[in-house]
Amino acid sequence: MKSFVGTNTEASGTEDRYPSRVGDKPVIIERRDPTVYSEWSEDSPLTREQSAFYETNGYLFLESFFTDEEIAEWREELRRLQEHYRTRDAKEVIREPGGGEVRSIFAVHDRNDVFRQAARHPRLLNIVRYLLGGDVYVHQSRINYKPGFAGKEFYWHSDFETWHVEDGMPAMRALSCSIALEDNYPFNGPLMVIPGSHRKFVSCVGRTPENHFRSSLRKQEYGVPDPGSLTALVRESGIETPIGRKGSIVLFDCNIMHGSNSNITPYPRSNVFIVYNSVANKLQAPYSGQAPRPTYIAAR
């Protein structure tokens, strides 16, 4: 493990095991937390092979996890929200950079009955509790719209880097569930992951500006990994695109490097993201030393 000069320990009051945005050069730090927090048994909600795949690769794709009826209801609500916010502004609504199209709607588990129930789906929660080793809460939720011809990219990033620096998440004990509300093809901007990259934390360069979230949710400029580190990760294990029909889910570790391309096809690609965090991993003061982000982005 390479040493890192400078930490954010004083800002958070706890040891900063993953310092980022405090140095003038990027550094790769070996992961210091487990990936799967439960021991597999015959009663586990995943097969032994599925659990091992998640631990090794940092993600797991489950085809047609939800029923057509469930997805039809959620798709209808997705369209209703998109139309509702087409001409209305709200702090939870993020628009595409350089345009007025709705890019994301945050806190849908908290402000919407339909997606609240989705976040509490018993079969999904059983898997999440197994992977994270106990009770969980929703750290963040959002709808990501990627309409045909207009949906912009989400650049490569580790969610944990931002949640650690800007929200004060101490450990890598969180995961995201991406629910496909449209068929995900190789060509309509699907999620891309670098398998195994969850085992390495890429510290980023550049001190975070105050209220960075107001611009970063449209286009992130801080907490972005450098090309050299990304190239090294990709050369080690490549890039994978877990794709499938609507109703499929991708579970991915908080530290896996991921992103997606712009959608220049006629086929929309909309997903619901629900982020689960262990109750044993509650947020501290942000390691950046700045004010916490709003609760609709990071529930405290």
Secondary structure, DSSP 8 states (H G I E B T S, - for coil): ----S---HHHHSS--SS--SSSSS--EEE--S-S--S---TTSSS-HHHHHHHHHHSEEEETT-S-HHHHHHHHHHHHHHHHHTSS---TTEEE-TTS-SEEEEE-HHHH-HHHHHHHT-HHHHHHHHHHHTS-EEEEEEEEE---TTTB--EEEEEHHHHIIIII---SS-EEEEEEESS-B-TTS--EEE-TTGGGEEE---S---TTTHHHHTTS--SS---HHHHHHHHHHH--B---BSTT-EEEEETT-EEEE--B-SSS---EEEEEEEEGGG---S-TTSS----TTTS--
